[in-house]
Amino acid sequence: MSSRTAPPRALLPLVALFCVGYLAPYLMPTVVGRLTTGLALSGSQAGAVGSALLLASACAGFLLASRVDRIGRARLARRGLLLIAGGFAMAAATHHVALVVAGCVAGGFGSGTATAVAAVGIAGQREPHRVTVLGLLATSAVAGALYLVLPALGGGHALPLAAIGATALLVLPLTRWLSAAPVTASRSEAAGPLPHRRSGLVLAASMLCWSMAQNALWGVSGRIGLDRVGLSEAALGVVFAVALGGGLLGVTAAGALGPRLGRALPVGLGTALIAGCVAVSSSAHDATAFAAGEILWNTFYPVVLSYAIGLAASLDGRGRWAVYAGSASSLGVACGPLTGAVLGAGLGFPAMGSVLAGVLLAAAVPLTAVALGSATGGPGRVAIAVRRRRSAAAVAARSELGRAA
């Protein structure tokens, strides 16, 4: 069955895998905050645990990018989900720091595995951007609900980790439908080199910086809200839930617009707006400014992310660049909590926000350039098109000479 005519049932496991793979990064503020309070870790130590979790996720993506179809999507997805469930269950069940770290790393590797399977499957769809939008909608909805529910269930580090593991178990039965998901390449294409290497490498490097800057703030947003602004954990949970609700609206708008705006405008302008929100949120002294920065930021973030993932998927129909760019983004996410903790402790939160906003503005330039290149077909595609036109003209000329003779 062609990847361009996949039945709707084949999309459900892809969206669910995307959701469970991205859930840990979305819950990182509460995970880091509860590791700090529940295990008596310092902010830097808790950030390092969060970074280890996300680094494992990135490593899984890099290792599996070209092996998903070779191993089998359903088999690999099941292994990843079981690793998420088992790893986070172990981390939730103990207060021994070494075991918590080991469980988080195992769960993070499982998250990266699930994301890799989802990325390869999404890249083979007719409209990868719209499927990505569905995945982001599901992730924002689940994470927003958890931000509202978890504070009411009690403190400690166990609850958010157990919630991620439980979500993986709920998704596990859906993997039986992955057998209907089509293989996205023939044998000859599978053996071929990566297309658009320059654009793909620039995109991956830019996504690393883009994600690192935002997740440096996301990883310490809980500390800003609790310590600097003076919110309670329940009030902070409401702010994060509303912020993720804003993300739902943003992603819905992105899905409705689709490719009408191209990719360059949403990626470039969206990143510039995010930079402004990062500066506002990190320098906030009161709840109003903090909430406004967080809500606007989380409204724009998934919009830009959806277009960036769609851009990566457009560079390779097999989904390899989608996985590599997603893994580079996960690597940036992994560096985020520790970067935010170190910058926040060394410079203070307002100065940290200014530095991160500058990094975002710098990353916006190559991201926009790659998006513009994909819109015009890129230099390689233009050259191929020119050669094809010349060949067609030569054939037509020979045909006319033959008629004249």
Secondary structure, DSSP 8 states (H G I E B T S, - for coil): --GGG--HHHHHHHHHHHHHHHHHHHTHHHHHHHHHHHS---HHHHHHHHHHHHHHHHHHHHHHTTTHHHH-HHHHHHHHHHHHHHHHHHHHT---HHHHHHHHHHHHHHHHHHHHHHHHHHHTSS-HHHHHHHHHHHHHHHHHHHHHHHHHH--SSHHHHHHHHHHHHHHGGGGGGGGGS---S-HHHHTS--SSHHHHHHHHHHHHHHHHHHHHHHHHHHHIIIIII---HHHHHHHHHHHHHHHHHHHHHHHHHGGGGTTHHHHHHHHHHHHHHHHHHHT--SHHHHHHHHHHHHHHHHHHHHHHHHHHHHT-TTSHHHHHHHHHHHHHHHHHHHHHHHHHHHH-HHHHHHHHHHHHHHHHHHHHHHHHHHHTTHHHHHHHHHHHHHHHHHHHHHHHHHHH-
